């Protein structure tokens, strides 16, 4: 299990990947070629993955994302040390916070 700021990255067995997502094309990369896991609204910094792979989003904004890294990768952020990830599948969860009447994703 890995954590960088408000992003939690958990290894996931390939058998747990939903069939409809296993071959999905995934999210687009940003202008720097990274897969962005979380973008800081205030600072513009990003928790992002460098290296080949796909980031797959479930339907809702609070649902976890799936990350597939066939060759491994590296999670980077301008204010944190990089985290190397071995090849495989991962579930990516953003930290949430409760506000009266709702739950929302934590924002930088």
Biopython code that builds the backbone (N, CA, C, O; Angstrom):
import numpy as np
from Bio.PDB.StructureBuilder import StructureBuilder

atoms = [
    (1, "UNK", "N", (0.848, -1.163, 0.000)),
    (1, "UNK", "CA", (0.000, 0.000, 0.000)),
    (1, "UNK", "C", (0.900, 1.234, 0.000)),
    (1, "UNK", "O", (1.941, 1.257, 0.656)),
    (2, "UNK", "N", (0.485, 2.251, -0.742)),
    (2, "UNK", "CA", (1.284, 3.461, -0.883)),
    (2, "UNK", "C", (0.379, 4.674, -0.643)),
    (2, "UNK", "O", (-0.805, 4.651, -0.980)),
    (3, "UNK", "N", (0.944, 5.722, -0.061)),
    (3, "UNK", "CA", (0.194, 6.969, 0.120)),
    (3, "UNK", "C", (1.108, 8.122, -0.230)),
    (3, "UNK", "O", (2.275, 8.165, 0.161)),
    (4, "UNK", "N", (0.539, 9.067, -0.986)),
    (4, "UNK", "CA", (1.237, 10.311, -1.270)),
    (4, "UNK", "C", (0.220, 11.419, -1.069)),
    (4, "UNK", "O", (-0.680, 11.600, -1.890)),
    (5, "UNK", "N", (0.362, 12.162, 0.024)),
    (5, "UNK", "CA", (-0.607, 13.213, 0.331)),
    (5, "UNK", "C", (-1.991, 12.630, 0.523)),
    (5, "UNK", "O", (-2.175, 11.728, 1.340)),
    (6, "UNK", "N", (-2.982, 13.136, -0.228)),
    (6, "UNK", "CA", (-4.363, 12.685, -0.080)),
    (6, "UNK", "C", (-4.735, 11.568, -1.054)),
    (6, "UNK", "O", (-5.917, 11.316, -1.287)),
    (7, "UNK", "N", (-3.724, 10.893, -1.627)),
    (7, "UNK", "CA", (-3.956, 9.798, -2.568)),
    (7, "UNK", "C", (-3.442, 8.483, -1.968)),
    (7, "UNK", "O", (-2.282, 8.390, -1.566)),
    (8, "UNK", "N", (-4.307, 7.480, -1.914)),
    (8, "UNK", "CA", (-3.966, 6.146, -1.435)),
    (8, "UNK", "C", (-3.942, 5.210, -2.640)),
    (8, "UNK", "O", (-4.878, 5.204, -3.439)),
    (9, "UNK", "N", (-2.877, 4.420, -2.773)),
    (9, "UNK", "CA", (-2.706, 3.513, -3.909)),
    (9, "UNK", "C", (-2.514, 2.107, -3.341)),
    (9, "UNK", "O", (-1.539, 1.835, -2.641)),
    (10, "UNK", "N", (-3.470, 1.211, -3.656)),
    (10, "UNK", "CA", (-3.455, -0.139, -3.102)),
    (10, "UNK", "C", (-3.295, -1.166, -4.219)),
    (10, "UNK", "O", (-4.021, -1.112, -5.212)),
    (11, "UNK", "N", (-2.358, -2.100, -4.073)),
    (11, "UNK", "CA", (-2.235, -3.166, -5.069)),
    (11, "UNK", "C", (-3.560, -3.925, -5.196)),
    (11, "UNK", "O", (-4.281, -4.108, -4.215)),
    (12, "UNK", "N", (-3.864, -4.359, -6.413)),
    (12, "UNK", "CA", (-5.119, -5.034, -6.695)),
    (12, "UNK", "C", (-4.833, -6.268, -7.535)),
    (12, "UNK", "O", (-4.128, -6.191, -8.541)),
    (13, "UNK", "N", (-5.377, -7.399, -7.127)),
    (13, "UNK", "CA", (-5.216, -8.619, -7.905)),
    (13, "UNK", "C", (-5.965, -8.460, -9.232)),
    (13, "UNK", "O", (-7.073, -7.925, -9.266)),
    (14, "UNK", "N", (-5.364, -8.920, -10.297)),
    (14, "UNK", "CA", (-5.966, -8.765, -11.626)),
    (14, "UNK", "C", (-7.352, -9.398, -11.703)),
    (14, "UNK", "O", (-8.196, -8.931, -12.467)),
    (15, "UNK", "N", (-7.599, -10.441, -10.934)),
    (15, "UNK", "CA", (-8.911, -11.086, -10.943)),
    (15, "UNK", "C", (-10.007, -10.187, -10.364)),
    (15, "UNK", "O", (-11.190, -10.440, -10.593)),
    (16, "UNK", "N", (-9.634, -9.148, -9.622)),
    (16, "UNK", "CA", (-10.605, -8.228, -9.029)),
    (16, "UNK", "C", (-10.943, -7.054, -9.941)),
    (16, "UNK", "O", (-11.795, -6.234, -9.598)),
    (17, "UNK", "N", (-10.292, -6.962, -11.095)),
    (17, "UNK", "CA", (-10.562, -5.872, -12.034)),
    (17, "UNK", "C", (-11.864, -6.172, -12.770)),
    (17, "UNK", "O", (-11.984, -7.231, -13.386)),
    (18, "UNK", "N", (-12.853, -5.259, -12.720)),
    (18, "UNK", "CA", (-14.110, -5.503, -13.436)),
    (18, "UNK", "C", (-13.859, -5.718, -14.931)),
    (18, "UNK", "O", (-13.063, -5.007, -15.545)),
    (19, "UNK", "N", (-14.540, -6.697, -15.498)),
    (19, "UNK", "CA", (-14.331, -7.057, -16.906)),
    (19, "UNK", "C", (-14.543, -5.873, -17.844)),
    (19, "UNK", "O", (-13.829, -5.733, -18.837)),
    (20, "UNK", "N", (-15.528, -5.013, -17.532)),
    (20, "UNK", "CA", (-15.804, -3.879, -18.429)),
    (20, "UNK", "C", (-14.691, -2.828, -18.402)),
    (20, "UNK", "O", (-14.634, -1.976, -19.288)),
    (21, "UNK", "N", (-13.806, -2.874, -17.399)),
    (21, "UNK", "CA", (-12.710, -1.913, -17.331)),
    (21, "UNK", "C", (-11.370, -2.482, -17.789)),
    (21, "UNK", "O", (-10.458, -1.728, -18.128)),
    (22, "UNK", "N", (-11.249, -3.789, -17.801)),
    (22, "UNK", "CA", (-9.952, -4.417, -18.097)),
    (22, "UNK", "C", (-9.375, -3.985, -19.442)),
    (22, "UNK", "O", (-8.158, -3.850, -19.571)),
    (23, "UNK", "N", (-10.219, -3.768, -20.436)),
    (23, "UNK", "CA", (-9.742, -3.377, -21.765)),
    (23, "UNK", "C", (-10.158, -1.965, -22.157)),
    (23, "UNK", "O", (-10.005, -1.579, -23.316)),
    (24, "UNK", "N", (-10.677, -1.196, -21.218)),
    (24, "UNK", "CA", (-11.111, 0.179, -21.508)),
    (24, "UNK", "C", (-9.896, 1.048, -21.853)),
    (24, "UNK", "O", (-8.798, 0.785, -21.364)),
    (25, "UNK", "N", (-10.078, 2.076, -22.686)),
    (25, "UNK", "CA", (-8.935, 2.891, -23.109)),
    (25, "UNK", "C", (-8.309, 3.738, -22.000)),
    (25, "UNK", "O", (-7.106, 3.995, -22.046)),
    (26, "UNK", "N", (-9.065, 4.171, -21.029)),
    (26, "UNK", "CA", (-8.494, 4.942, -19.932)),
    (26, "UNK", "C", (-8.504, 6.440, -20.171)),
    (26, "UNK", "O", (-8.913, 6.926, -21.225)),
    (27, "UNK", "N", (-8.040, 7.153, -19.158)),
    (27, "UNK", "CA", (-8.001, 8.616, -19.175)),
    (27, "UNK", "C", (-6.887, 9.125, -20.086)),
    (27, "UNK", "O", (-5.903, 8.429, -20.338)),
    (28, "UNK", "N", (-7.061, 10.336, -20.565)),
    (28, "UNK", "CA", (-6.011, 10.980, -21.360)),
    (28, "UNK", "C", (-4.901, 11.464, -20.444)),
    (28, "UNK", "O", (-5.134, 11.778, -19.277)),
    (29, "UNK", "N", (-3.717, 11.520, -20.975)),
    (29, "UNK", "CA", (-2.576, 12.059, -20.229)),
    (29, "UNK", "C", (-2.585, 13.577, -20.300)),
    (29, "UNK", "O", (-3.175, 14.160, -21.209)),
    (30, "UNK", "N", (-1.931, 14.211, -19.344)),
    (30, "UNK", "CA", (-1.855, 15.672, -19.366)),
    (30, "UNK", "C", (-0.799, 16.116, -20.384)),
    (30, "UNK", "O", (-0.195, 15.285, -21.063)),
    (31, "UNK", "N", (-0.586, 17.412, -20.483)),
    (31, "UNK", "CA", (0.350, 17.969, -21.468)),
    (31, "UNK", "C", (1.785, 17.498, -21.234)),
    (31, "UNK", "O", (2.608, 17.544, -22.149)),
    (32, "UNK", "N", (2.089, 17.050, -20.024)),
    (32, "UNK", "CA", (3.436, 16.563, -19.707)),
    (32, "UNK", "C", (3.555, 15.053, -19.855)),
    (32, "UNK", "O", (4.591, 14.474, -19.529)),
    (33, "UNK", "N", (2.486, 14.407, -20.352)),
    (33, "UNK", "CA", (2.515, 12.975, -20.579)),
    (33, "UNK", "C", (2.259, 12.123, -19.356)),
    (33, "UNK", "O", (2.563, 10.930, -19.360)),
    (34, "UNK", "N", (1.702, 12.715, -18.304)),
    (34, "UNK", "CA", (1.472, 12.000, -17.049)),
    (34, "UNK", "C", (0.007, 11.576, -16.922)),
    (34, "UNK", "O", (-0.880, 12.181, -17.524)),
    (35, "UNK", "N", (-0.228, 10.533, -16.133)),
    (35, "UNK", "CA", (-1.574, 10.149, -15.732)),
    (35, "UNK", "C", (-1.853, 10.843, -14.405)),
    (35, "UNK", "O", (-1.230, 10.512, -13.396)),
    (36, "UNK", "N", (-2.767, 11.789, -14.388)),
    (36, "UNK", "CA", (-3.014, 12.600, -13.196)),
    (36, "UNK", "C", (-4.010, 11.895, -12.278)),
    (36, "UNK", "O", (-5.154, 11.646, -12.658)),
    (37, "UNK", "N", (-3.558, 11.578, -11.068)),
    (37, "UNK", "CA", (-4.401, 10.944, -10.054)),
    (37, "UNK", "C", (-5.199, 11.982, -9.279)),
    (37, "UNK", "O", (-6.352, 11.737, -8.923)),
    (38, "UNK", "N", (-4.601, 13.133, -9.016)),
    (38, "UNK", "CA", (-5.261, 14.217, -8.283)),
    (38, "UNK", "C", (-4.576, 15.527, -8.641)),
    (38, "UNK", "O", (-3.349, 15.628, -8.631)),
    (39, "UNK", "N", (-5.381, 16.516, -8.954)),
    (39, "UNK", "CA", (-4.864, 17.834, -9.327)),
    (39, "UNK", "C", (-5.163, 18.816, -8.215)),
    (39, "UNK", "O", (-6.302, 18.903, -7.756)),
    (40, "UNK", "N", (-4.155, 19.561, -7.774)),
    (40, "UNK", "CA", (-4.349, 20.569, -6.734)),
    (40, "UNK", "C", (-5.032, 21.796, -7.310)),
    (40, "UNK", "O", (-4.478, 22.480, -8.172)),
    (41, "UNK", "N", (-6.242, 22.072, -6.828)),
    (41, "UNK", "CA", (-7.005, 23.206, -7.341)),
    (41, "UNK", "C", (-6.351, 24.542, -7.013)),
    (41, "UNK", "O", (-6.451, 25.493, -7.788)),
    (42, "UNK", "N", (-5.684, 24.615, -5.869)),
    (42, "UNK", "CA", (-5.081, 25.867, -5.434)),
    (42, "UNK", "C", (-3.677, 26.044, -6.015)),
    (42, "UNK", "O", (-3.351, 27.102, -6.553)),
    (43, "UNK", "N", (-2.847, 25.002, -5.904)),
    (43, "UNK", "CA", (-1.446, 25.121, -6.295)),
    (43, "UNK", "C", (-1.175, 24.775, -7.742)),
    (43, "UNK", "O", (-0.178, 25.222, -8.310)),
    (44, "UNK", "N", (-2.057, 23.977, -8.356)),
    (44, "UNK", "CA", (-1.804, 23.505, -9.712)),
    (44, "UNK", "C", (-0.867, 22.314, -9.750)),
    (44, "UNK", "O", (-0.592, 21.779, -10.824)),
    (45, "UNK", "N", (-0.367, 21.886, -8.588)),
    (45, "UNK", "CA", (0.479, 20.699, -8.516)),
    (45, "UNK", "C", (-0.388, 19.460, -8.725)),
    (45, "UNK", "O", (-1.607, 19.518, -8.567)),
    (46, "UNK", "N", (0.246, 18.336, -9.082)),
    (46, "UNK", "CA", (-0.525, 17.129, -9.346)),
    (46, "UNK", "C", (0.165, 15.896, -8.774)),
    (46, "UNK", "O", (1.390, 15.779, -8.800)),
    (47, "UNK", "N", (-0.647, 14.985, -8.261)),
    (47, "UNK", "CA", (-0.185, 13.629, -7.960)),
    (47, "UNK", "C", (-0.366, 12.900, -9.280)),
    (47, "UNK", "O", (-1.493, 12.756, -9.754)),
    (48, "UNK", "N", (0.719, 12.440, -9.878)),
    (48, "UNK", "CA", (0.644, 11.879, -11.220)),
    (48, "UNK", "C", (1.578, 10.688, -11.360)),
    (48, "UNK", "O", (2.530, 10.533, -10.597)),
    (49, "UNK", "N", (1.289, 9.850, -12.349)),
    (49, "UNK", "CA", (2.104, 8.675, -12.620)),
    (49, "UNK", "C", (2.861, 8.881, -13.920)),
    (49, "UNK", "O", (2.294, 9.270, -14.940)),
    (50, "UNK", "N", (4.151, 8.611, -13.855)),
    (50, "UNK", "CA", (4.996, 8.637, -15.045)),
    (50, "UNK", "C", (5.239, 7.200, -15.466)),
    (50, "UNK", "O", (5.388, 6.313, -14.625)),
    (51, "UNK", "N", (5.279, 6.979, -16.742)),
    (51, "UNK", "CA", (5.539, 5.643, -17.265)),
    (51, "UNK", "C", (4.340, 5.116, -18.016)),
    (51, "UNK", "O", (3.259, 5.702, -17.952)),
    (52, "UNK", "N", (4.519, 4.006, -18.735)),
    (52, "UNK", "CA", (3.411, 3.440, -19.496)),
    (52, "UNK", "C", (2.330, 2.903, -18.579)),
    (52, "UNK", "O", (2.622, 2.381, -17.503)),
    (53, "UNK", "N", (1.100, 3.028, -18.996)),
    (53, "UNK", "CA", (-0.005, 2.511, -18.205)),
    (53, "UNK", "C", (-1.310, 3.175, -18.575)),
    (53, "UNK", "O", (-1.380, 3.991, -19.494)),
    (54, "UNK", "N", (-2.361, 2.800, -17.826)),
    (54, "UNK", "CA", (-3.704, 3.357, -18.034)),
    (54, "UNK", "C", (-4.326, 3.691, -16.691)),
    (54, "UNK", "O", (-4.117, 2.990, -15.701)),
    (55, "UNK", "N", (-5.094, 4.772, -16.670)),
    (55, "UNK", "CA", (-5.870, 5.170, -15.505)),
    (55, "UNK", "C", (-7.333, 5.074, -15.901)),
    (55, "UNK", "O", (-7.764, 5.701, -16.869)),
    (56, "UNK", "N", (-8.091, 4.290, -15.156)),
    (56, "UNK", "CA", (-9.494, 4.029, -15.474)),
    (56, "UNK", "C", (-10.364, 4.568, -14.356)),
    (56, "UNK", "O", (-10.138, 4.263, -13.185)),
    (57, "UNK", "N", (-11.358, 5.368, -14.709)),
    (57, "UNK", "CA", (-12.253, 5.950, -13.705)),
    (57, "UNK", "C", (-13.574, 5.214, -13.683)),
    (57, "UNK", "O", (-14.143, 4.890, -14.725)),
    (58, "UNK", "N", (-14.055, 4.956, -12.475)),
    (58, "UNK", "CA", (-15.396, 4.390, -12.316)),
    (58, "UNK", "C", (-16.399, 5.515, -12.587)),
    (58, "UNK", "O", (-15.997, 6.638, -12.893)),
    (59, "UNK", "N", (-17.687, 5.227, -12.479)),
    (59, "UNK", "CA", (-18.733, 6.167, -12.889)),
    (59, "UNK", "C", (-18.809, 7.451, -12.057)),
    (59, "UNK", "O", (-18.878, 8.540, -12.627)),
    (60, "UNK", "N", (-18.799, 7.350, -10.732)),
    (60, "UNK", "CA", (-19.047, 8.515, -9.886)),
    (60, "UNK", "C", (-17.789, 9.224, -9.434)),
    (60, "UNK", "O", (-16.707, 8.637, -9.449)),
    (61, "UNK", "N", (-17.917, 10.490, -9.029)),
    (61, "UNK", "CA", (-16.749, 11.260, -8.601)),
    (61, "UNK", "C", (-16.107, 10.751, -7.317)),
    (61, "UNK", "O", (-14.931, 11.021, -7.078)),
    (62, "UNK", "N", (-16.849, 10.019, -6.482)),
    (62, "UNK", "CA", (-16.290, 9.478, -5.240)),
    (62, "UNK", "C", (-15.810, 8.043, -5.409)),
    (62, "UNK", "O", (-15.220, 7.477, -4.488)),
    (63, "UNK", "N", (-16.056, 7.444, -6.577)),
    (63, "UNK", "CA", (-15.623, 6.073, -6.819)),
    (63, "UNK", "C", (-14.111, 6.033, -6.991)),
    (63, "UNK", "O", (-13.508, 7.002, -7.451)),
    (64, "UNK", "N", (-13.494, 4.901, -6.618)),
    (64, "UNK", "CA", (-12.042, 4.784, -6.810)),
    (64, "UNK", "C", (-11.687, 4.675, -8.287)),
    (64, "UNK", "O", (-12.539, 4.377, -9.124)),
    (65, "UNK", "N", (-10.428, 4.919, -8.592)),
    (65, "UNK", "CA", (-9.906, 4.749, -9.937)),
    (65, "UNK", "C", (-9.077, 3.474, -9.946)),
    (65, "UNK", "O", (-8.627, 3.011, -8.898)),
    (66, "UNK", "N", (-8.877, 2.913, -11.123)),
    (66, "UNK", "CA", (-7.992, 1.773, -11.279)),
    (66, "UNK", "C", (-6.809, 2.208, -12.122)),
    (66, "UNK", "O", (-6.956, 2.956, -13.089)),
    (67, "UNK", "N", (-5.648, 1.735, -11.748)),
    (67, "UNK", "CA", (-4.411, 2.081, -12.440)),
    (67, "UNK", "C", (-3.743, 0.786, -12.877)),
    (67, "UNK", "O", (-3.536, -0.116, -12.066)),
    (68, "UNK", "N", (-3.409, 0.695, -14.154)),
    (68, "UNK", "CA", (-2.702, -0.477, -14.655)),
    (68, "UNK", "C", (-1.325, -0.038, -15.133)),
    (68, "UNK", "O", (-1.201, 0.815, -16.012)),
    (69, "UNK", "N", (-0.291, -0.633, -14.540)),
    (69, "UNK", "CA", (1.093, -0.330, -14.896)),
    (69, "UNK", "C", (1.764, -1.614, -15.378)),
    (69, "UNK", "O", (2.264, -2.392, -14.565)),
    (70, "UNK", "N", (1.781, -1.843, -16.700)),
    (70, "UNK", "CA", (2.340, -3.096, -17.215)),
    (70, "UNK", "C", (3.845, -3.233, -16.997)),
    (70, "UNK", "O", (4.366, -4.348, -16.976)),
    (71, "UNK", "N", (4.544, -2.119, -16.837)),
    (71, "UNK", "CA", (5.996, -2.143, -16.642)),
    (71, "UNK", "C", (6.416, -1.458, -15.345)),
    (71, "UNK", "O", (7.605, -1.220, -15.132)),
    (72, "UNK", "N", (5.475, -1.145, -14.492)),
    (72, "UNK", "CA", (5.776, -0.351, -13.305)),
    (72, "UNK", "C", (5.713, 1.131, -13.649)),
    (72, "UNK", "O", (5.507, 1.498, -14.806)),
    (73, "UNK", "N", (5.885, 1.960, -12.666)),
    (73, "UNK", "CA", (5.820, 3.405, -12.878)),
    (73, "UNK", "C", (6.296, 4.136, -11.644)),
    (73, "UNK", "O", (6.864, 3.545, -10.726)),
    (74, "UNK", "N", (6.055, 5.427, -11.641)),
    (74, "UNK", "CA", (6.503, 6.268, -10.540)),
    (74, "UNK", "C", (5.454, 7.339, -10.281)),
    (74, "UNK", "O", (5.021, 8.032, -11.201)),
    (75, "UNK", "N", (5.046, 7.471, -9.010)),
    (75, "UNK", "CA", (4.105, 8.530, -8.628)),
    (75, "UNK", "C", (4.932, 9.745, -8.246)),
    (75, "UNK", "O", (5.831, 9.655, -7.410)),
    (76, "UNK", "N", (4.625, 10.884, -8.860)),
    (76, "UNK", "CA", (5.378, 12.106, -8.606)),
    (76, "UNK", "C", (4.438, 13.227, -8.166)),
    (76, "UNK", "O", (3.247, 13.224, -8.475)),
    (77, "UNK", "N", (5.002, 14.171, -7.448)),
    (77, "UNK", "CA", (4.307, 15.396, -7.022)),
    (77, "UNK", "C", (5.384, 16.415, -6.701)),
    (77, "UNK", "O", (6.455, 16.063, -6.207)),
    (78, "UNK", "N", (5.108, 17.648, -6.976)),
    (78, "UNK", "CA", (6.095, 18.706, -6.793)),
    (78, "UNK", "C", (6.544, 18.885, -5.336)),
    (78, "UNK", "O", (7.633, 19.405, -5.095)),
    (79, "UNK", "N", (5.732, 18.467, -4.369)),
    (79, "UNK", "CA", (6.062, 18.682, -2.960)),
    (79, "UNK", "C", (6.316, 17.390, -2.175)),
    (79, "UNK", "O", (6.448, 17.427, -0.952)),
    (80, "UNK", "N", (6.386, 16.245, -2.874)),
    (80, "UNK", "CA", (6.603, 14.961, -2.209)),
    (80, "UNK", "C", (7.714, 14.199, -2.910)),
    (80, "UNK", "O", (8.017, 14.454, -4.076)),
    (81, "UNK", "N", (8.320, 13.262, -2.192)),
    (81, "UNK", "CA", (9.311, 12.375, -2.810)),
    (81, "UNK", "C", (8.586, 11.428, -3.766)),
    (81, "UNK", "O", (7.458, 11.022, -3.488)),
    (82, "UNK", "N", (9.217, 11.071, -4.888)),
    (82, "UNK", "CA", (8.586, 10.127, -5.814)),
    (82, "UNK", "C", (8.449, 8.742, -5.178)),
    (82, "UNK", "O", (9.247, 8.359, -4.322)),
    (83, "UNK", "N", (7.434, 8.004, -5.606)),
    (83, "UNK", "CA", (7.190, 6.654, -5.108)),
    (83, "UNK", "C", (7.237, 5.695, -6.292)),
    (83, "UNK", "O", (6.415, 5.803, -7.202)),
    (84, "UNK", "N", (8.189, 4.755, -6.296)),
    (84, "UNK", "CA", (8.210, 3.754, -7.369)),
    (84, "UNK", "C", (7.116, 2.703, -7.136)),
    (84, "UNK", "O", (6.902, 2.262, -6.006)),
    (85, "UNK", "N", (6.436, 2.311, -8.202)),
    (85, "UNK", "CA", (5.399, 1.287, -8.125)),
    (85, "UNK", "C", (5.795, 0.113, -9.023)),
    (85, "UNK", "O", (6.149, 0.320, -10.184)),
    (86, "UNK", "N", (5.741, -1.106, -8.506)),
    (86, "UNK", "CA", (6.008, -2.264, -9.366)),
    (86, "UNK", "C", (4.870, -2.464, -10.361)),
    (86, "UNK", "O", (3.787, -1.902, -10.197)),
    (87, "UNK", "N", (5.119, -3.259, -11.383)),
    (87, "UNK", "CA", (4.085, -3.508, -12.379)),
    (87, "UNK", "C", (2.889, -4.186, -11.732)),
    (87, "UNK", "O", (3.027, -4.920, -10.753)),
    (88, "UNK", "N", (1.703, -3.927, -12.295)),
    (88, "UNK", "CA", (0.485, -4.541, -11.786)),
    (88, "UNK", "C", (-0.696, -3.602, -11.840)),
    (88, "UNK", "O", (-0.648, -2.538, -12.457)),
    (89, "UNK", "N", (-1.768, -4.027, -11.172)),
    (89, "UNK", "CA", (-3.008, -3.245, -11.060)),
    (89, "UNK", "C", (-3.085, -2.617, -9.680)),
    (89, "UNK", "O", (-2.614, -3.188, -8.696)),
    (90, "UNK", "N", (-3.693, -1.419, -9.616)),
    (90, "UNK", "CA", (-3.843, -0.697, -8.352)),
    (90, "UNK", "C", (-5.219, -0.040, -8.287)),
    (90, "UNK", "O", (-5.788, 0.359, -9.303)),
    (91, "UNK", "N", (-5.734, 0.061, -7.071)),
    (91, "UNK", "CA", (-6.939, 0.855, -6.803)),
    (91, "UNK", "C", (-6.446, 2.168, -6.220)),
    (91, "UNK", "O", (-5.649, 2.178, -5.281)),
    (92, "UNK", "N", (-6.920, 3.275, -6.776)),
    (92, "UNK", "CA", (-6.498, 4.606, -6.335)),
    (92, "UNK", "C", (-7.699, 5.277, -5.674)),
    (92, "UNK", "O", (-8.756, 5.425, -6.289)),
    (93, "UNK", "N", (-7.526, 5.682, -4.415)),
    (93, "UNK", "CA", (-8.609, 6.289, -3.653)),
    (93, "UNK", "C", (-8.164, 7.672, -3.191)),
    (93, "UNK", "O", (-7.086, 7.830, -2.618)),
    (94, "UNK", "N", (-8.996, 8.656, -3.442)),
    (94, "UNK", "CA", (-8.746, 10.015, -2.929)),
    (94, "UNK", "C", (-9.322, 10.133, -1.530)),
    (94, "UNK", "O", (-10.401, 9.610, -1.252)),
    (95, "UNK", "N", (-8.607, 10.819, -0.650)),
    (95, "UNK", "CA", (-9.097, 11.044, 0.697)),
    (95, "UNK", "C", (-10.374, 11.869, 0.629)),
    (95, "UNK", "O", (-10.503, 12.787, -0.180)),
    (96, "UNK", "N", (-11.310, 11.518, 1.499)),
    (96, "UNK", "CA", (-12.592, 12.223, 1.542)),
    (96, "UNK", "C", (-12.732, 12.926, 2.881)),
    (96, "UNK", "O", (-12.061, 12.585, 3.855)),
    (97, "UNK", "N", (-13.613, 13.912, 2.909)),
    (97, "UNK", "CA", (-13.917, 14.570, 4.170)),
    (97, "UNK", "C", (-15.419, 14.787, 4.265)),
    (97, "UNK", "O", (-16.105, 14.955, 3.257)),
    (98, "UNK", "N", (-15.910, 14.781, 5.483)),
    (98, "UNK", "CA", (-17.328, 15.002, 5.707)),
    (98, "UNK", "C", (-17.569, 16.482, 5.936)),
    (98, "UNK", "O", (-16.871, 17.124, 6.721)),
    (99, "UNK", "N", (-18.546, 17.005, 5.254)),
    (99, "UNK", "CA", (-19.049, 18.348, 5.526)),
    (99, "UNK", "C", (-20.537, 18.158, 5.786)),
    (99, "UNK", "O", (-21.147, 17.280, 5.176)),
    (100, "UNK", "N", (-21.137, 18.935, 6.655)),
    (100, "UNK", "CA", (-22.538, 18.693, 6.990)),
    (100, "UNK", "C", (-23.404, 18.496, 5.735)),
    (100, "UNK", "O", (-23.511, 19.367, 4.871)),
    (101, "UNK", "N", (-24.016, 17.304, 5.684)),
    (101, "UNK", "CA", (-24.919, 16.984, 4.578)),
    (101, "UNK", "C", (-24.257, 16.386, 3.350)),
    (101, "UNK", "O", (-24.947, 16.086, 2.375)),
    (102, "UNK", "N", (-22.928, 16.202, 3.364)),
    (102, "UNK", "CA", (-22.273, 15.680, 2.166)),
    (102, "UNK", "C", (-20.915, 15.084, 2.501)),
    (102, "UNK", "O", (-20.388, 15.263, 3.599)),
    (103, "UNK", "N", (-20.365, 14.375, 1.530)),
    (103, "UNK", "CA", (-18.998, 13.882, 1.576)),
    (103, "UNK", "C", (-18.332, 14.402, 0.329)),
    (103, "UNK", "O", (-18.919, 14.350, -0.751)),
    (104, "UNK", "N", (-17.117, 14.903, 0.451)),
    (104, "UNK", "CA", (-16.442, 15.431, -0.724)),
    (104, "UNK", "C", (-14.970, 15.004, -0.721)),
    (104, "UNK", "O", (-14.409, 14.628, 0.308)),
    (105, "UNK", "N", (-14.381, 15.075, -1.893)),
    (105, "UNK", "CA", (-12.961, 14.765, -2.062)),
    (105, "UNK", "C", (-12.152, 15.906, -1.441)),
    (105, "UNK", "O", (-12.493, 17.076, -1.614)),
    (106, "UNK", "N", (-11.095, 15.571, -0.729)),
    (106, "UNK", "CA", (-10.221, 16.582, -0.151)),
    (106, "UNK", "C", (-9.495, 17.314, -1.273)),
    (106, "UNK", "O", (-8.997, 16.684, -2.206)),
    (107, "UNK", "N", (-9.433, 18.634, -1.189)),
    (107, "UNK", "CA", (-8.764, 19.441, -2.208)),
    (107, "UNK", "C", (-7.524, 20.084, -1.628)),
    (107, "UNK", "O", (-7.514, 20.513, -0.474)),
    (108, "UNK", "N", (-6.457, 20.149, -2.451)),
    (108, "UNK", "CA", (-5.220, 20.831, -2.030)),
    (108, "UNK", "C", (-5.486, 22.306, -1.904)),
    (108, "UNK", "O", (-4.583, 23.069, -1.561)),
]
sb = StructureBuilder()
sb.init_structure("model")
sb.init_model(0)
sb.init_chain("A")
sb.init_seg("    ")
for serial, (resi, resn, name, xyz) in enumerate(atoms, 1):
    if name == "N":
        sb.init_residue(resn, " ", resi, " ")
    sb.init_atom(name, np.array(xyz, "f"), 0.0, 1.0, " ", f" {name:<3s}", serial, name[0])
structure = sb.get_structure()
